[in-house]
Amino acid sequence: MENLSDHRENRLNNPNNWGKEKLNYINTIESLNQKLNELLWLHSNLVNDPIVRITRMLRLIQENKENAIEKETMLKYLFSTVKELEWALKYVKDKNREANL
């Protein structure tokens, strides 16, 4: 029965396997890179956009102290955007799990 070190030695001593090993390594790295790029896009678009809107709405609410109707409308938009952010965070979290990263 061949042990692990013998298998590793045979693999490294056979030049025909070098190309296959290198190709497998490159494919693995490219696959991981694609997954990371997808997660980065999700984070920068799905998560960051609602955060920017929330920040802007909070500033508008803070600046507009007199008009209660406008403030109420802004609070509704704010609540809706927070829900969107919650969904986006869950979606990104699920994608992270799927990618096993």
C-alpha positions as CSV (number, residue, x, y, z in Angstrom):
1,M,0.0,0.0,0.0
2,E,1.4,3.4,-1.0
3,N,1.6,6.0,1.7
4,L,1.0,9.7,1.3
5,S,4.6,10.7,1.1
6,D,5.3,8.1,-1.6
7,H,2.3,9.5,-3.6
8,R,3.6,13.1,-3.1
9,E,7.1,12.0,-4.2
10,N,5.8,10.2,-7.3
11,R,3.6,13.2,-8.2
12,L,6.5,15.6,-7.9
13,N,9.0,13.4,-9.7
14,N,6.7,13.0,-12.7
15,P,7.0,16.0,-15.0
16,N,3.8,15.1,-16.8
17,N,1.9,15.9,-13.6
18,W,3.4,19.4,-13.2
19,G,1.2,20.9,-15.9
20,K,-1.9,19.3,-14.5
21,E,-1.0,20.5,-11.0
22,K,-0.3,24.0,-12.1
23,L,-3.6,24.1,-14.2
24,N,-5.6,22.9,-11.2
25,Y,-3.9,25.5,-9.0
26,I,-4.6,28.3,-11.4
27,N,-8.3,27.2,-11.9
28,T,-8.7,27.1,-8.1
29,I,-7.3,30.6,-7.7
30,E,-9.4,32.0,-10.6
31,S,-12.5,30.5,-9.1
32,L,-11.8,32.0,-5.7
33,N,-11.0,35.4,-7.3
34,Q,-14.3,35.3,-9.1
35,K,-16.2,34.6,-5.9
36,L,-14.4,37.4,-4.1
37,N,-15.1,39.8,-6.9
38,E,-18.8,38.9,-6.8
39,L,-18.9,39.4,-3.0
40,L,-17.1,42.7,-3.3
41,W,-19.6,43.9,-5.8
42,L,-22.5,42.8,-3.6
43,H,-21.1,44.6,-0.7
44,S,-20.2,47.8,-2.5
45,N,-23.6,48.0,-4.2
46,L,-26.2,46.3,-2.2
47,V,-24.9,47.3,1.2
48,N,-23.2,50.6,0.7
49,D,-26.0,52.3,-1.3
50,P,-28.6,52.1,1.5
51,I,-26.0,53.3,4.1
52,V,-25.4,56.4,2.0
53,R,-29.1,57.0,1.6
54,I,-29.7,56.6,5.4
55,T,-26.9,59.1,6.1
56,R,-28.4,61.6,3.7
57,M,-31.9,61.2,5.1
58,L,-30.7,61.6,8.7
59,R,-29.0,64.9,7.7
60,L,-32.1,66.2,6.0
61,I,-34.2,65.3,9.0
62,Q,-31.7,67.0,11.3
63,E,-31.6,70.1,9.2
64,N,-35.4,70.4,8.7
65,K,-36.7,71.0,12.2
66,E,-39.9,72.9,11.4
67,N,-41.8,70.8,8.9
68,A,-43.3,67.8,10.6
69,I,-44.9,66.4,7.4
70,E,-41.6,66.3,5.5
71,K,-40.0,64.8,8.6
72,E,-42.6,62.0,8.7
73,T,-42.1,61.3,5.0
74,M,-38.4,61.1,5.5
75,L,-38.8,58.8,8.5
76,K,-40.9,56.4,6.3
77,Y,-38.2,56.4,3.6
78,L,-35.6,55.9,6.3
79,F,-37.5,52.8,7.7
80,S,-37.9,51.4,4.2
81,T,-34.1,51.8,3.5
82,V,-33.2,50.2,6.8
83,K,-35.3,47.2,5.7
84,E,-33.5,47.1,2.4
85,L,-30.2,47.2,4.2
86,E,-31.3,44.3,6.4
87,W,-32.1,42.3,3.3
88,A,-28.9,43.2,1.6
89,L,-26.8,42.1,4.6
90,K,-28.6,38.8,4.8
91,Y,-28.1,38.2,1.1
92,V,-24.4,39.0,1.3
93,K,-24.1,36.7,4.4
94,D,-25.8,33.9,2.5
95,K,-23.6,34.4,-0.5
96,N,-20.5,34.2,1.8
97,R,-21.8,30.9,3.1
98,E,-22.3,29.6,-0.4
99,A,-18.8,30.6,-1.4
100,N,-17.3,29.0,1.7
101,L,-15.2,32.0,2.4
